[in-house]
Amino acid sequence: MTPTLRGATLRGRDIELTWSDARPPTTLTLMWLRDNCPASLHPDTRQRLVDTFRIDADLGARAITVEEQGRGLKVEWADGGQTSRFDAGFLAALRADPDVLPVTIRTWSRDEIAGQVPSVPYAAFMSTDSAVKEYLEQIAQIGFSFVEGVPGTPEATQAVAARIAYTRQTIFGGYWDFTANLEHKDTAYTSMAIGPHTDGTYSLDAPGYQMFHCLAAECTGGENVLIDAFRIAEIMRREAPADFRLLTEVAVPGQYIDETRGIHLMARRPLFRLDESGALAQVSYNNLDRAPFALPPARQRAFYRALATFNSLCSDPSLQHRRRLLPGSVLLFDNWRVLHARDAYTGYRRLAGVYLNREDVESRLRFLRARAGEAI
């Protein structure tokens, strides 16, 4: 239920709002209210039309009124009779970080996920927005989910991706479909084992989400592994705090080199990237792509110790969800959270997939939440 206003009090150049529920009062400046007046937004683009820098910093309000039984706020300005009206729901939903999609993250281990592997059926996913929303909510909370019953074709794979967002273009193209042919300078294009990692450690903006669909698996071996790196972070923060802290501080460079095509990509960020509140925002790890970099000897030794702690947890079977990908099951996972790996295999295996930008996936979920009348 949307909270309603109980009262509004003018205090100098601020307005203090009190609410009908238990939330604390909200204080907004008159400058902010004038700058964000709904009447000053373009009706179609929702862009601000008011010239912020022509607003008098000392402007005042002649009167403020709670309207519509607490569902609205009216501000009558003292500089010419203009009136601004605000919806209480809009004011109640204000946050310092509106770009952050509210999600209750559920970290997991092997046994915790075994009986509740997230998935949605292909037919519902392709025909109803509610199934797409359920799928994206699962990924937001758990870090991955499957669409089950997908035809084993490139067209079906791309159709699943298109239900969410447009495909991200990278040095590997957009939609990719390959066998062990070493088409690109990457061990993913071989039948060798691939250790736990995230993709794009060499990209300034690493792909937010990655989709896999195995189109053919005429082989032995090749089991896929998913690891919740946010769970590893929880363990390290609790049991190895010095190692955890160091991995939030050292910016590790990643690189991708393809001399034939004249490509040398590089980017740097900590293995555990924290946001401004100190919460974990991103895990970035690929030991194969780590570029040479130098630290003072004592810090270099500490870095290797911390990296070894992280790697030992990645290698712990109790933290690994294992599954052999087969035609019919499309996997989408959060590349900023979930590490993926693959055992070596012998035989023929054809894998397809795409990258999706993080902001595009979050945009889709925001839209679906708003359509369902939920908080975004």
C-alpha positions as CSV (number, residue, x, y, z in Angstrom):
1,M,0.0,0.0,0.0
2,T,1.3,3.4,-0.9
3,P,2.0,5.5,2.2
4,T,0.1,8.8,2.6
5,L,1.1,12.1,4.0
6,R,0.1,13.0,7.6
7,G,1.5,16.5,7.6
8,A,3.8,19.0,5.9
9,T,5.7,21.8,7.8
10,L,7.6,24.6,6.4
11,R,10.9,25.1,8.2
12,G,12.8,28.0,6.7
13,R,13.8,26.9,3.2
14,D,12.9,23.3,3.8
15,I,9.7,21.3,4.1
16,E,9.4,18.4,6.6
17,L,7.0,15.7,5.6
18,T,5.5,13.2,8.0
19,W,3.9,9.9,7.0
20,S,0.9,7.8,7.9
21,D,3.1,4.7,8.4
22,A,6.2,4.2,10.7
23,R,8.8,5.7,8.3
24,P,10.8,8.6,9.6
25,P,10.1,12.2,8.4
26,T,11.4,13.3,5.0
27,T,12.9,16.8,4.7
28,L,13.2,18.3,1.2
29,T,14.5,21.7,0.2
30,L,12.3,24.2,-1.5
31,M,15.0,24.4,-4.3
32,W,14.6,20.6,-4.8
33,L,10.8,20.8,-5.0
34,R,10.9,23.6,-7.6
35,D,13.6,21.8,-9.6
36,N,11.6,18.6,-9.6
37,C,8.1,20.1,-10.1
38,P,6.1,17.5,-12.1
39,A,4.6,20.4,-14.2
40,S,8.1,21.2,-15.4
41,L,8.6,17.8,-17.0
42,H,8.1,17.1,-20.7
43,P,4.9,15.0,-20.9
44,D,6.4,12.5,-23.3
45,T,10.1,12.3,-22.6
46,R,9.8,12.9,-18.8
47,Q,12.9,15.1,-19.1
48,R,13.3,18.2,-17.0
49,L,12.4,21.5,-18.8
50,V,13.0,23.9,-16.0
51,D,16.3,25.8,-16.1
52,T,17.7,24.8,-12.7
53,F,20.2,27.6,-12.6
54,R,17.6,30.3,-13.0
55,I,15.8,29.2,-9.8
56,D,16.4,31.7,-7.0
57,A,18.3,29.9,-4.3
58,D,16.4,32.0,-1.7
59,L,12.9,31.3,-3.1
60,G,10.1,30.9,-0.6
61,A,6.7,29.2,-0.4
62,R,3.6,31.2,0.4
63,A,1.6,28.1,1.5
64,I,1.9,24.3,1.6
65,T,-1.1,22.0,1.8
66,V,-1.6,18.2,2.2
67,E,-4.3,17.3,-0.3
68,E,-6.5,14.4,-1.2
69,Q,-6.5,12.8,2.2
70,G,-2.7,12.6,2.2
71,R,-2.2,11.5,-1.3
72,G,-0.8,14.8,-2.5
73,L,1.2,17.8,-1.6
74,K,0.6,21.4,-2.9
75,V,3.2,24.1,-2.8
76,E,2.2,27.7,-3.6
77,W,5.4,29.6,-4.4
78,A,5.9,33.2,-3.3
79,D,7.5,34.4,-6.5
80,G,4.5,34.9,-8.8
81,G,1.7,32.5,-8.0
82,Q,3.1,29.3,-9.5
83,T,1.8,26.2,-7.8
84,S,3.4,22.7,-7.8
85,R,1.7,19.5,-6.9
86,F,3.4,16.3,-5.9
87,D,2.1,12.7,-5.6
88,A,2.7,11.3,-2.1
89,G,3.8,8.0,-3.6
90,F,6.5,9.7,-5.7
91,L,7.8,11.6,-2.6
92,A,7.7,8.4,-0.4
93,A,9.7,6.4,-3.0
94,L,12.6,9.0,-3.2
95,R,16.1,7.4,-2.6
96,A,19.6,8.6,-2.8
97,D,20.4,5.7,-5.2
98,P,17.4,5.5,-7.6
99,D,19.6,3.7,-10.2
100,V,20.0,0.7,-7.8
101,L,17.4,-1.9,-8.5
102,P,16.0,-3.1,-5.1
103,V,16.7,-6.8,-4.8
104,T,16.9,-9.2,-1.9
105,I,20.0,-11.3,-2.8
106,R,20.0,-14.9,-1.8
107,T,23.5,-16.4,-1.8
108,W,23.8,-20.2,-2.1
109,S,26.0,-23.3,-1.8
110,R,25.7,-26.6,-3.7
111,D,23.2,-28.2,-1.3
112,E,21.1,-25.0,-0.9
113,I,20.5,-24.7,-4.6
114,A,20.2,-28.4,-5.4
115,G,16.5,-28.8,-4.6
116,Q,15.5,-25.4,-6.0
117,V,17.3,-24.8,-9.3
118,P,15.5,-21.7,-10.7
119,S,13.8,-22.1,-14.1
120,V,10.8,-21.1,-16.2
121,P,9.2,-23.0,-19.1
122,Y,10.0,-21.9,-22.7
123,A,6.3,-21.6,-23.8
124,A,5.4,-19.3,-20.9
125,F,8.5,-17.3,-21.3
126,M,7.9,-16.6,-24.9
127,S,4.2,-15.8,-24.5
128,T,3.8,-14.0,-21.2
129,D,5.6,-11.0,-19.6
130,S,4.9,-12.5,-16.2
131,A,7.2,-15.4,-17.0
132,V,9.9,-13.1,-18.2
133,K,9.5,-11.1,-14.9
134,E,9.7,-14.3,-12.9
135,Y,12.8,-15.3,-14.7
136,L,14.6,-12.0,-14.2
137,E,13.6,-11.9,-10.5
138,Q,15.2,-15.3,-10.1
139,I,18.4,-14.1,-11.7
140,A,18.4,-10.9,-9.6
141,Q,18.0,-12.9,-6.4
142,I,20.0,-16.1,-7.1
143,G,22.3,-15.0,-9.9
144,F,21.2,-17.5,-12.6
145,S,18.2,-19.3,-14.1
146,F,17.3,-21.6,-16.9
147,V,14.6,-21.5,-19.6
148,E,13.6,-25.1,-20.1
149,G,12.2,-26.7,-23.2
150,V,13.9,-24.4,-25.8
151,P,14.2,-25.8,-29.3
152,G,17.9,-26.6,-30.0
153,T,18.3,-24.1,-32.7
154,P,20.2,-20.8,-33.1
155,E,16.9,-19.0,-33.9
156,A,15.3,-20.2,-30.6
157,T,18.4,-19.1,-28.6
158,Q,18.3,-15.6,-30.1
159,A,14.5,-15.4,-29.6
160,V,15.0,-16.1,-25.8
161,A,17.6,-13.3,-25.6
162,A,15.4,-10.9,-27.6
163,R,12.6,-11.3,-25.0
164,I,14.9,-9.6,-22.5
165,A,17.1,-7.1,-24.3
166,Y,19.2,-6.5,-27.3
167,T,22.4,-8.4,-27.8
168,R,25.7,-6.7,-26.8
169,Q,28.4,-6.5,-29.5
170,T,31.9,-7.4,-28.5
171,I,35.1,-8.6,-30.1
172,F,33.4,-12.0,-30.3
173,G,30.5,-10.5,-32.3
174,G,26.9,-10.4,-31.0
175,Y,25.3,-13.8,-31.1
176,W,28.1,-16.4,-31.1
177,D,27.8,-20.1,-32.1
178,F,31.0,-22.2,-32.0
179,T,32.7,-25.5,-31.5
180,A,36.3,-26.2,-30.3
181,N,37.9,-24.4,-33.3
182,L,40.0,-21.7,-31.6
183,E,38.3,-19.1,-33.8
184,H,39.3,-16.5,-31.2
185,K,42.3,-16.4,-28.9
186,D,40.5,-17.8,-25.9
187,T,40.5,-21.2,-24.2
188,A,36.7,-21.1,-24.4
189,Y,37.2,-22.0,-28.0
190,T,38.9,-25.3,-27.1
191,S,37.9,-28.5,-25.4
192,M,40.3,-27.8,-22.5
193,A,39.1,-27.4,-19.0
194,I,38.2,-23.8,-18.1
195,G,38.6,-22.7,-14.5
196,P,36.1,-20.5,-12.5
197,H,36.0,-17.0,-13.9
198,T,33.9,-14.0,-14.9
199,D,34.1,-12.8,-18.5
200,G,35.4,-9.4,-19.6
201,T,37.9,-8.6,-16.9
202,Y,39.7,-6.8,-19.7
203,S,36.6,-4.6,-20.5
204,L,36.0,-1.3,-18.7
205,D,32.3,-2.3,-18.6
206,A,32.3,-6.1,-18.2
207,P,29.2,-7.8,-19.7
208,G,26.5,-7.8,-17.1
209,Y,24.9,-11.0,-18.1
210,Q,25.8,-14.0,-20.2
211,M,23.6,-16.6,-21.9
212,F,24.6,-20.1,-22.9
213,H,22.7,-22.7,-24.9
214,C,24.4,-26.0,-25.8
215,L,23.1,-26.9,-29.3
216,A,25.0,-30.2,-29.5
217,A,26.7,-32.4,-26.9
218,E,28.0,-35.5,-28.7
219,C,30.9,-35.8,-26.2
220,T,32.1,-37.1,-22.9
221,G,32.9,-34.7,-20.0
222,G,32.3,-31.0,-20.4
223,E,30.2,-30.6,-17.2
224,N,29.5,-26.9,-16.4
225,V,30.1,-25.3,-13.0
226,L,28.4,-22.3,-11.4
227,I,29.7,-20.7,-8.2
228,D,28.1,-17.9,-6.2
229,A,31.1,-15.5,-5.7
230,F,28.9,-13.4,-3.4
231,R,28.8,-16.4,-1.1
232,I,32.6,-16.6,-1.3
233,A,32.8,-12.9,-0.4
234,E,30.6,-13.5,2.7
235,I,32.8,-16.4,3.8
236,M,36.0,-14.4,3.3
237,R,34.6,-11.2,5.0
238,R,33.8,-13.4,8.0
239,E,36.7,-15.9,8.1
240,A,39.6,-14.1,6.3
241,P,38.8,-10.3,6.7
242,A,42.4,-9.2,5.8
243,D,42.3,-11.2,2.6
244,F,38.9,-9.9,1.8
245,R,39.9,-6.3,2.4
246,L,43.0,-6.5,0.3
247,L,40.9,-7.9,-2.7
248,T,38.7,-4.9,-2.4
249,E,41.7,-2.6,-2.6
250,V,44.0,-3.9,-5.3
251,A,42.9,-3.1,-8.8
252,V,43.8,-6.2,-10.9
253,P,44.5,-5.6,-14.6
254,G,43.0,-8.0,-17.2
255,Q,43.9,-8.2,-20.8
256,Y,42.9,-9.8,-24.1
257,I,45.5,-10.0,-26.9
258,D,44.8,-11.0,-30.5
259,E,47.8,-9.8,-32.6
260,T,46.2,-11.2,-35.8
261,R,43.3,-8.7,-35.5
262,G,45.3,-6.0,-33.9
263,I,43.5,-6.1,-30.5
264,H,44.9,-5.5,-27.1
265,L,42.2,-4.8,-24.5
266,M,43.0,-3.9,-20.9
267,A,41.0,-2.8,-17.8
268,R,41.6,-2.7,-14.0
269,R,39.3,-3.2,-11.0
270,P,39.4,-5.0,-7.7
271,L,38.3,-8.6,-7.5
272,F,35.7,-7.5,-5.0
273,R,34.3,-4.1,-6.1
274,L,32.3,-2.3,-3.4
275,D,29.8,0.4,-3.9
276,E,29.8,3.7,-2.0
277,S,27.9,2.1,1.0
278,G,30.5,-0.7,1.3
279,A,28.2,-3.4,-0.1
280,L,29.6,-5.8,-2.7
281,A,28.7,-4.6,-6.2
282,Q,30.8,-6.8,-8.6
283,V,33.1,-9.7,-8.6
284,S,35.8,-9.6,-11.4
285,Y,38.1,-12.6,-11.7
286,N,39.9,-14.5,-14.5
287,N,43.3,-15.8,-13.5
288,L,44.1,-16.7,-17.1
289,D,43.5,-13.1,-18.3
290,R,45.3,-11.4,-15.4
291,A,48.0,-9.1,-16.8
292,P,51.4,-8.7,-15.2
293,F,51.5,-5.9,-12.7
294,A,53.8,-5.0,-9.8
295,L,53.2,-4.2,-6.2
296,P,55.6,-3.6,-3.3
297,P,57.0,-7.0,-2.3
298,A,55.1,-7.3,1.0
299,R,51.8,-6.3,-0.6
300,Q,52.5,-8.6,-3.6
301,R,52.9,-11.5,-1.2
302,A,49.8,-10.6,0.6
303,F,47.9,-10.3,-2.7
304,Y,48.9,-13.9,-3.7
305,R,47.8,-15.2,-0.3
306,A,44.5,-13.5,-0.6
307,L,44.1,-14.8,-4.2
308,A,44.9,-18.3,-3.0
309,T,42.2,-18.0,-0.3
310,F,39.7,-17.0,-2.9
311,N,40.8,-19.8,-5.3
312,S,40.6,-22.5,-2.6
313,L,36.9,-21.5,-2.0
314,C,36.2,-21.6,-5.8
315,S,37.6,-25.1,-5.8
316,D,35.4,-26.3,-2.9
317,P,32.9,-28.8,-4.3
318,S,30.3,-27.7,-1.6
319,L,30.1,-24.3,-3.2
320,Q,29.8,-25.5,-6.8
321,H,26.5,-26.2,-8.7
322,R,27.4,-28.7,-11.4
323,R,25.3,-29.5,-14.5
324,R,26.0,-30.7,-18.0
325,L,24.4,-28.2,-20.4
326,L,22.3,-30.0,-23.0
327,P,20.1,-28.8,-25.9
328,G,16.8,-27.4,-24.6
329,S,18.1,-25.6,-21.5
330,V,19.1,-21.9,-21.9
331,L,21.2,-20.6,-19.0
332,L,21.4,-16.9,-18.2
333,F,23.6,-15.7,-15.3
334,D,24.9,-12.6,-13.7
335,N,28.5,-12.2,-14.9
336,W,29.1,-9.7,-12.1
337,R,28.3,-12.3,-9.5
338,V,28.4,-15.9,-10.7
339,L,31.7,-17.6,-11.7
340,H,31.4,-20.2,-14.4
341,A,33.7,-23.0,-15.4
342,R,33.7,-26.1,-17.6
343,D,35.4,-29.5,-17.4
344,A,37.5,-30.8,-20.3
345,Y,35.6,-32.9,-22.8
346,T,36.2,-35.3,-25.7
347,G,34.1,-35.2,-28.8
348,Y,31.8,-32.7,-30.5
349,R,30.2,-29.9,-28.6
350,R,28.4,-26.8,-30.1
351,L,27.7,-23.8,-27.8
352,A,25.7,-20.7,-28.6
353,G,25.0,-17.6,-26.6
354,V,25.1,-13.8,-26.2
355,Y,26.1,-11.1,-23.8
356,L,23.5,-8.7,-22.4
357,N,24.2,-5.3,-21.0
358,R,23.5,-4.9,-17.3
359,E,21.5,-1.7,-17.6
360,D,19.3,-3.2,-20.3
361,V,18.4,-6.3,-18.2
362,E,17.7,-4.0,-15.2
363,S,15.6,-1.7,-17.5
364,R,13.4,-4.7,-18.5
365,L,12.9,-5.7,-14.9
366,R,12.1,-2.1,-13.8
367,F,9.5,-1.9,-16.6
368,L,7.9,-5.2,-15.8
369,R,7.8,-4.3,-12.1
370,A,6.1,-1.0,-12.8
371,R,3.6,-2.7,-15.1
372,A,2.8,-5.1,-12.2
373,G,2.3,-2.2,-9.9
374,E,5.4,-3.0,-7.8
375,A,8.2,-0.8,-6.5
376,I,11.1,-0.4,-9.0
